[in-house]
């Protein structure tokens, strides 16, 4: 009971006033200097009330009192020593330990705790050990040889860590065993070592595909008469190409050949010019084809010509392409033939078209018929920056063009 009272008293003092911690040793000395007779009388009265009908030996009571005082004093000394160390600003350690060399919070030797902490920190740094969730690779780069090699190759780890699950996957790789064979494979395909970092940044999942399967996909392109230069351009421009099986690639190439009536040379030209188109969403490609054919009014031959000249139109948002076509065809009076000859107009943003065309209308130079004087090529209209457009196409100055833009 005495221990509980003293402990509650100290707790109340600390809670009420944080500055009172400085005077804890003084409080403890006052507690220890209390008159022992009054303490003994209080304890004796309690014993008398509890056992009024029995005789009690004085020696036993004294022994009990002495043991209580000794245990209380020992407890207070340890607690006060710990509190002084925790609140002393000159103390370098943040956790107090008892005089027996044990940590108060763990009941284990201090040296054992330090060794365990060092072992756990090493385990966190190892890629093959338990993965600790994190927002970036910063906690692991110094201890992961694989991440260090990726940094030397120029891999953008920040871009990879934003994609769910890829950080944990890369931490589990061993560079010599899991990465080097793929670098040798890419080098055999003609990919320059300077491009390894960019390739891995775009497609780190390549390490999940067996190297033999990758070689099979390369052999498929060889069987379709793709040259070494064409294969190199395909892999460099679209690293995800190697993620598609030969069956999927063959099915997609067959779709383009049948849908747009392309020859073998046309297929190879289209694939090399825009490799991302072959691996793009087939649903989006079908929708774009429908919009170009039904809403814009291009026939099959014109669609084929448009596809080979500007395949990127099939990867753009269909609504944006339709709006650009409507402005170019209705406002600028460009025919289907002119748009087939200059498909860059459909790939340019609508506000850019309207600004530059409107400025030419103000100057009286909006003339896109090649058979008339003062002809302006639609390609020149959408090419270059504003300064080049004003000086070379509009034959004006940039200040006049900026004043015109303020009136829109």
C-alpha positions, 0 to 999 in steps of 0.5 A: 500500500505504501508503494502504491501511495508513493507512486500515485503521489509522484504521478499526480505531481508530474501530471500537474506540473511538468517542471516539478520533475526537477524537484523529484529527488527532494520529494523522495528525500522528504518521503524517506525522512518521514517519522518512522513512529507515525508510520508504524503507528498507522500500520499498527492501527490498521492491523489492530482494526483488522485483527482485534481478537488476536495477539500480535508479536511486535517483532513480526510487525517490525520485520514487516515494516522494515521490509516494506520500507526497504522495498519502497526505498529501493523502488523509489531510488530506481524510479527517481534515477530513471526519471532524472536520466530521462529529463536531464538535457545533458544525458546522451541516452534516451532510455534509462537502464537499471544498475544491473545492466538490464533495459527497464522495458524489455527485461533483456541485457542491453548488449543483447538488445543492441545486437538484435537491433543491428541484425533487424536493420540488416535484414530490412536492407537485404532484398530477399528478406521481409519487405517493409512497406515504404513510399520510395527506394531511399531506405534500400538503395544503400544496402541493395546491390541490385538497386545500386546497379540500376542507378548506374544503368540510369533506371528511374526508380522514382517512376517505378516505385509509383506503380503498385507492386513493382518496388517489392518485385525489384527488391527481390531480384539478384543482379547477377542471377536475375538481371544480367541475362536480360541485359545480354539479351537486349544487347544481342538484339542491338539495344545500346547499353545507354538505353538500358536504363530507359528500357527498364524504366518503361518495362521492369516486368520484362524480368518476369518473362523467361529469356527463352520466351523472349528469344522465341518472340524475336524469332517470330519477327525474323520469320516475318522478314523484319530486318535487324534495324526494324526489330531494334526500332520496335524494341526501342520505341515500344519496350512492352512489345516483348511482353506479348506472346507470339500468338497475340502479336500474330493475331493483332498483325492479322487484324490490321492486315485484314481490316485495312487491306495491307500488304506484307510490306505495309504491315512491316512499315506500319509496325516499324513506324508506330510499334505502340499501335500494334500493342494498343487497346484493340477496343480503342482502335476499333472505335477510332476506325469507326469514327474516321469512317462513319463520322468523318466520311473517309472511305477505305482507301483513304483510311488506309492512306491515313493510317500509314501516314499518321497512325498516331490518330488511332491512339488519340481520343476519338472526340478530340480528332472529330472536333479537329476534323470539324474545324479544319473541314468546315471552318478552314474549308480543307477537303478530305484530300487536303487532310490526307496530304496533311494529316498533321492538321488532325493531330494538332490541338484545336485551340492552336488551329483556331488561334493561328487560322484566326490570325491569318484571317485577320491579316487576309492571308488564310489561303490554303489552295495551292492553285492560288496566290499567297498559298499557305501550306496547312503543314506550315500552319501547325508546325514550329513555335509561335515565333516561327509561325508569325515570322515565316508564315504570317509575315508579321511580328510577335507583338501583333500576334500577342495583341490578337490573342488578347482579343479572343 
